[in-house]
Amino acid sequence: MSSVKPLLSAREMYKMADDGQNLTKEQAKKKGNVPGEAIRATNVMDSREEGRKTFQWMIGPHSVSSFFRDYWEKQPLYLKRNTPDYYKNIFSTSVLDKILHEEKIQYSKNLDITTYTDGKRQTHNLEGQAYPSVVWDYYNNGCSLRLLNPQTFHRPVWKLLYNLQEHFNSFCGANVYLTPPGTQGFAPHWDDIEAFLLQLEGKKHWKVYKPRSEEEELPEISSPNLSQDDIGEPVLEVTLEAGDLLYFPRGYIHQAQTDEDVHSIHITVSTYQKNSWGHYLQKLLPRAVDLAMAEDVEFRRGLPLDHLRVMGVVNSDIETPGRSDFLSKVKELMERLLLYAPFDAAADQFGASLMHDALPPLLGPEDKMCSVHSGGERWCKKKQQVINCVELDPDTHIRLIRGNVLRMLAEEDGVKIYHCLENTREYHQEDPQFFVMSHEHAPAVEALIHTYPKYVTVESLPVEGDDEKMAVARGLWERGLVVAAHPLESRDDD
């Protein structure tokens, strides 16, 4: 496994980033930027800080630090706000109706029709497109509606989830649940995600139960439908009203029912699915074994002749010298294995997986104006030619377009740059997106990662040769992965 080493120290990289935050008046004029005595970058938003602020807003008035200290993966949190409009801009029943009428919603893929009566959960999905009149007929007959991927159809949900994704460094998804008055749509169960329930309209009565055993704490997979006899007494029983929040860790059993006089619609935001230490070790240990076997003869020595006679379930209760020696040797090799464990490479594999899972960035007008997404060449109907031709210069200030937009993996034949920029809002609709660059160019990407959200000049990128610096910057620019501090100057009059 080849390593990628920066040509500049972290201190040097942050110094050149500081130099990129303010352009002089002369530099601004030269590059066609907005005039002024102190020229600031047009788009200075830090996506990771925006993510933290979004999460702080979602769980407020609790602080982020107190939430992770007292509740995260430990116990439920119920927030009673008495502010019905707190989450109103995220989603609503009217938005759901609009989506049903304007989008091609498919049963099972996008929408589930469910009931839970007399202890039995049923799904009533038809095949093909879910037509609004049919869906609302189901609702009027006591069926719950579950919209499975609202971020695909509604921009405010996309924005919420993308911001949270930047904070959690883990895919964030959502489902919307609309439940008629006096009904329950789902059986008691636990999930394999950290769940944040944001009540949007109406109210719903929730019962939450602790995991039934230590083996069911923070589970890797969700449970099947459970019966009332399986779950015992709730540890939390509350009625969520509009503006309220309920969080519970994965593994906590839950069920909910609406009152007789009012419907309920809430959105469940989920994160940290398959994001445990165990999942990290599943990536780490196989590669560690491969490296150990390649480099250490002790891992290639043959097993003892009697290992099948002393090991196995039938021998597990029989203490013999051969069994003790075998277990001691395994322990020795496991400790030795840590010497070969590629800790960073395993983390990079996690990062590459996140780039495949992740929602794409939601770009604002300033991002687009200062990047390939909107700025630059376009066709002029009046002149019948391409106009607004722009180019990066050595003194152009650039940065990554978002803090977590890419992940760099070093391999023997080059460096792979995985990114989420070309993903769609539909989960895994696209194959993993990546491109390959040389090891010599990789320090430039590393510098951009470490200096984000600050800007650096193209000429300060830690790559040998001016042409090489420009090649790296253009490659990232043309893929939409970097943004300039200001719109680039048109070359049409050159």
N, C-alpha and C positions, 0 to 999 in steps of 0.2 A: 504494500500500500504506500503510494507516494504521498509525501506531505507537501503542503503549500505554505511557504514561509513568506511573511511580508517583508518587503524591502525597506520599509520605514517602521520606526517604533510607534507605539500607540500615541505617545506624546507628540511626535512629529505629525502624525495624521490629524490629531485634533487641532494642532496649530494651523495646519493648512486649511482645515475646515473653518476655523474661526476667521481666517483671512477671506473666506468666501461668503461671509454673511453680509458684508457691506461693500458695495461697489462705489468707486469714486465717481464724481460727476463726469469726468473725462471718459472713464470707462463706459458709463451709461450712454453717453452721446455716441461713442464709437460703435457701440453695439445696438444703437437704436432703441434703448430702453427709456422708460418713463423718466423725464427730467426731475431733478430735485437735488437739494444739498446733501441729503443722506438717502442713498438709494437702498431700499430693502428688497429682499427677494419677494417676488409676487406671491409665492405659495410656500409658506413656512410651517404649515401644519405638520405635527409629529403624529403619525398614525397610531403609534403605541400609546402615547399620552392621551389621544382621543379615545382609545379603547378603554383606558383606565377611567377616564371621566364618564364614559358611557356606563360602565359597570357601577361606578359610584352613584350615578343618577338612578340606576335601576334598583339598587338596594338601599338607597338613602332613606332615613338619616343614618343608617349604620355606615361606619367607615369601612373601606376595603380591608384595612389591616385587622380590625376587630372581627370582621366576617370570617376571614381565613383563620384567625386564631380560635374563634369560639364555635364556628358552625361547619365550615367546609369539611366534608367527609365525616362529620361527627354527629350532628343532630339537626333536626328541622329548625327553620326560622319562619315565623309568621309576622308579617308587618301589616298592621292596621293603620291606614293613612287618613281616612275620612276626607279623601280628595278624589272624587269620582273621575275627574278628567286627567289624572296623572299619566295614564298610559293611552289616552284616547287617540293619539295620532299614529299609533302603531298599526292598529287593525280594528275592524268593526263588522257587524253583521251586514251592513250596507255594502262594505267592500267585498265581502264574500259573495253577496248577490251579484255585484258587478262582475266579479271574476267568473262566476258561473255563466253569465250572459255573454261575456266578451272573449273568454279563453276556451280552448278545447280541453276541458277537464276530463280525465279518464278515471273510471272506477279502478280502485286498487292502486294504481300508480299515483294518482293525485288525491283521491277522495275515498273514504270509507263510510259506509252507512251501517250503524251498529245499534244494538239494543242489549240490555241486561235486565232480564225479568225472571223472577222465581229462581234465582241462583244460576241462570244459564245465560252465557254471552253468545250472541249471534251476530254474524256479519251478513248484510243483505245486498251486497254489491251485485250489480248487473255486469254485463260485458260492454266494452266500448265507451262511448262518450256519455258523460253525465249531463243530461239536459236539465235546465233549471226547474221546469215545471214538475218533472219526475222527482228531483231531489227535494223540492219543497213539499211535495205530497208525502214523501217518506217522513220528513220532519213533522208535518202536521199529524201524522199517525204515531208520534212518540219516538222516532228514531233520532239518534245523535249523528252529527256530521263531523268528520275529522278531515280537515284539509292538511295533507301530508307535507307539502313543501311550499308554504306561503311566500317564501323569499323569491321563488321563481316568478311570481305574478305581481308582487306588491313591493314597490321600491322602499318604503319605510322599514319593512321587515328585513330586506336585504341590507340596508344601512345599519340597522341595529345589530344584526348577526355578524356583519363584517367587522364592525368596531369591536365587538366582544371577542371575535376570533383573534384580532391583533393583541388583545389583552391576555387571553388564555393560552395563546400559542397552540391551540387545538381547534379542530373544526367545531363550529357552533351551528346547530340546526334548530328547527322549530316545527311544531304542529299547532294548528288552530282547532279548538273543540267548541262546537255549538250544540248545546243540549236543551231540548224543550222543557217547559215547566213540568215538575213532578216526575222526572225520569232519571235513570242512570244508564249510561252508555257502555260501561266497561266493568268487567269483573275485578275483584281485588287482585293486585299483582305488584311485582317490583320491576324496576327498569335497570338497565346497565349504564345509565348516564346520570350526571348531576343535573337535577331538574329545578328550573325556576319557573313558577307558574305566575303569570301576570294577568290579573282579572281585568277584562276590558269593559264588559257590560253585565248587568244583572247580578246574580249572586249564586253561590254554590256551596253546599255543605260538605266538608272534607273530613275524612278520618285517615290518620296516618299511624302506622304500626312499626315497631322496631323489627329489625331482622330477627328471625326465629332462632338463629343459632350463629355461632362464630363463623361457621363455614359459609353462611349466606351474607356476611358483611361485605360490602363493596364487591358485589359479584361481577364476574366477567361477562355473563349473559343474562338476559331478562328471563323472568319466570313465566311458566304457563299460567293460565287462568287458575286462580285459587278459589276455594270455597270459603264461606263464612266460618266454618268449623276449623279451618286451617290457621287462622290468623290471630286469635286471642283478642285482647282488649287494646284499643288505640292508646297511643301515648300523646296524641294531639288530636283535638276535635274542634274545628273552627269553621266559620262561614265566611268565605271570601266575598267581598263586595267590590264594585268597580274601584280601581286604584290600589287594591291590596296586592300583596305578594306573598307567596308561599314557596320556600325552598326546602327540598329534602335530598339527602345523599342517595346515591345508587344503593339498592338493596332494601330501602325502606318501602314497605308495602303500603298501598294507598288505594282509596276508592272515594267516589264523590257522587252526590245526588242533588238535583235542583229542588227548590221549594215548589209548592203547587201553584204559586201565583206569578212566577217570573222565570224567564229563560236565563241561560248563562252562556257567555262566550269568553273564553280565555285562550291565551297563547302559552304554550310550554316551550321555553328555551332550554336547549340541552347542550352539554359539552362534556369533554373528558371520557368519551367512549373509547375503550381499548387504549388507554393512555396511562397505564400503571407501570410500576417497577417491573412487574412480571413480563409485561409486553416489551419493555426495553431489553430485558435479559434474553427474551426469545430471539431478538436480533443480534445481541452481543455474543452469546455463548457459541452458536454454531460457527461463526467466523473465528472466534478464539480457538476452537478445536482445530479448525482447518490450518490456522497459522502455527499452532503448537505442533501438529503432526508434521508440518513441512519443515520446521526448524529444530525440533527437539526429539532426539532418538528415544527418550523415555516414553513418549506417547506412541511410538511405533513398535515397542517391544510386545511380544506375544503374551496373551493371557495365560494364567497358570493352567496346567493340564487338568487340574481337578475343579476348575471354577464352576462347572455345571453340577458337580456333585455336592458342592458346599453352598451354592447360591440358588436362589429361587424361592418361591412361596413355600414349597414343601420343606425347605431347610431353614426357614426364617426363625424358628424357635429352637434350633439346635446350635449350641455354641461349640465350635471346633477351631483348632489352630488355623486350619486353612481358611475358614470364613473370616476370622479375625485379621489374618494377614491380608486377605483380599480387600476388606473394608478399609484397612489402614492405608493400603496402596491407593485406593480410590481417593481417600481424603488428601493424601500427599499430592496426587495429580491435580485435584481440584484447586488446591492452593497454588500449585505451580502454574495452573492455567491462567491465573490472573496476570501473570507476566506477559501474556500474549493477547490479552483482551483489548480489542480496538475500541476503547470507550467512545472516542469522538466519532469514529466511523459509524458506530451503532446509532449515535444521536443524529448523525447526518441522514441515516436511513429513515429515522422518524421524521426528520424535516422534509425529506423527499416525499414521503407518504402524505404529509400535511399539504404539500403543494398540489398533490392530486386531489385530495379531499376538499381543499379550501374553496370558499367563495371568491370570485374575482373582486378586485378593488372597485369601489364605487368612486369614480373620478369626478371631481368638480370642474367648473369652467376654467379655473386658473390652472389646474393640472393639465387640462387638454390644450389650452392656449400655449403653454410652455413646453409641450412635448409633441411627439409625432402623432398623438391621438387626434389633434385638431390643428395645431400650428403647422406652418410650412406650405408646401406646394398645393395648388388647387387650380382647377380649370376656370378660365375667365371667358364667359360666353361672349362678352362684348369684344374682347381682343382676339378671340378664337385661338388662345394659346395658354400654356401653363404659366401661372404667375406665382409670386411670393416664394421664389426659390430661396431656401435658407441652408446654411451650413454651420456645423460646429466649428469653433475656433479653438486654438490652444488656451485662450484666456476665458472661454465659456465656463461658467460655474454650473456644475451639475450635481445631482444626488439621486439616490434611488427614489422611485415614484412612491413607494410605500416601504415601511420598515421591514415587513415580513413578506415581501413579494417574491423572494427567491431564496434558494438554498444551494450552496456549492458543495459538490462531492468530488473529492480527489480520487482518481483511479490511475492505473498504470499507463493507460494510453491517452490520458488527457483529463480535463476537468469538466464534469457535467454540471450545468447550471439548470436546475429545476425551478419552474416558476408557475404561478397561478394566474397570470395575467390573461391567458386565453381560455381559462375555464368558463363554463356557463354557470348560471344560477341553479341549474339542475344537477344534482349530485352525480358525479362520475359520468357525465354525458360525453366528455372528451377523454382521450387517452392521456397519460402523464405527458406534460409538456416540458421538454428540455432541449438544450443545444450544447455542443461541445466546444471548448476552447483549449488552447495550449496551456501548459503549466506556467509558461513565461508570462502569460497575460493574466493569470489568476490573481496575483497580488493587487491588481487594480480593482477587481470586484471585492476583494477582502477589505481594501481601504474604504470603498463606498459603503460596505456593510457597517464597518466600525465607526465611521464618521456621521452616519445618518443620525439626526435629521439635518445636519449641517451640509453646506455646499463646499465642493472643492473644484479647482480649475482642472481642465483636461490636462494641461501641461504639468500639473503636480502629481498626476497619477504615478504610482511607483512601478513603472514599466520602463525598460531601457529603450531609448530612441523615440524621437518625436513622432515619426510615422506610426510606430507601434502604439503609442498613447492614443493617437487619433483613431487608429483602427479599432481599438477596444471600445473607445467612447462611441464611435459610430455604430458598432455592432449592438451595443446596449440601447442606443438611441433608436435605431431602426426597429428594434423589437419592442419598443415602448416601455422599457424597464427603467429608464432614467428620465428626469425632468430637469429643465434648465431653470435658473433663478429668474429669468425674464424671457419673454418671447424673443426668438432669434431674429436678427436683422435680415430683411429681404435683400437678395443679391440682384434683383431685377434690373437695377440701374448701373450695375458694374460694367 
